């Protein structure tokens, strides 16, 4: 039996053709695009390529809302990881605010508390231009293996994309989606496998249609289009007109030097935004992936949180389909968000690599910190490439000094209890009060951001005091176990270069 992967939900401005539109409608010759009625949230009428689901328009963002204000939050890796916006509640409706894990955290001196307001979609939080660097079709050839069948621009370097966009083991499933990294770009590809009566193709035709962009945060907007197009390529191989129209509409402008930098920059709602903005941790993944992440790992989330905060190399193994596992990579990265200015500017960046295969081994050998997933079991044997290996819900490490971090202690269970309690309150509010403004993604990210802020705020205050000594009281105030989390805290102080002395009484044995 073949498995079917999850798919990101459509945005409200995307067209929704019937699921079997490609099968029910015969391929049509190229013709001038027909004018279609304008979907809500888009600026100007768009030309629609028949049978493709793609509406050509240079502006994909529909948030002209003028009621939003922006708060800037900082990360350990860069000065800023995310911009989260807030706006007043709708007329006749009180404004909804998430309260995180419920601890009363002292505010950083001279700064305002950054709070996530959940009543916003990704489009409300961000205004970003489309930056599609490439579009491509990958096929499986029975004699040559995976190969790039077609691409735009024709001269772009896509070496290795043929393996990244068609995961190892995909021949056993009908369809999938894959996030990956190619140099300084991110990619999203949709894969499909269709049985055919052809001895040359050995009874199956397999293709992937994908795109590359400098940031992964808008890629999911085109999930439906890519799924539609891969079915179209399976049914009508070689008809690339819709893909050409898509690229012409969404392409980024690369400098003549070809150094991989993109000149089409995001258009932010605030002109004074910090120029060190790192766009990768923006909150734009489909709703539901956080909920699945929490339910899948349970209390083990607290173990992953510690490894993420310590900037360890985390590799997640899973057989295909790999799409939902790519979301786990994203969720792991969200565990390490910090919104205190200047925290962790010298530590390695926690880089989301998403799907990797054996072709990425050379790249991973040079990485100091990353989160990635793979379908290739051989990676488990290559212990020099990772610090933490996640197989299903089993989190393990071959690093002896990290073994103590694998155990879920009492403080971890208490933090997870608070997270679960917040989730239940949110779900109750959604069900009973009909509150559609809040979402689990905001709650999840806010919970761990405030947890991390509390830790680093306490460490900063102690480090700046006349007597920089951490006590059991400090440990408890940070939500850590004074005994079980001692090793974690020592590693944290070393990684972030915080100069304090840890003095905690150890238990004595007679």
Secondary structure, DSSP 8 states (H G I E B T S, - for coil): ---B-------TTS----TTHHHHS--------EE----TT-SS--EE-TTT--EE-S-------S-EEEEEE--SSSSBSEEEEEE---TTS------TT-------TT-------SS--HHHH------EEEEEEEEEETTTEEEEEEEESTTS--TTHHHHSS-TTGGGSSEEEEEEEETTEEEEEEEEEEE-S-TTTTTEEEEEEEEEES-GGGGGGGHHHHHHHHHHHHHSTT--HHHHHHHHHHB--B-TT--S-BS-----S-TT--TTB-GGG-S-S-TTHHHHHHHHHTTHHHHHHHHHHTT-EEEEE--S--HHHHHHHHHHHHTT---STTTTTTS---EEEEE--GGGHHHHHT-SSEEEEES-GGGGG-GGG-SEEEETTEEEES-GGGGGGGS--HHHHHHHHHHHHHHHHHHHHHHHS---S--HHHHHHHHHHHHHHHHHHHHHHHHTSSS-EE-HHHHHHTT--TTTTHHHHHHHHHHHT---EE--------
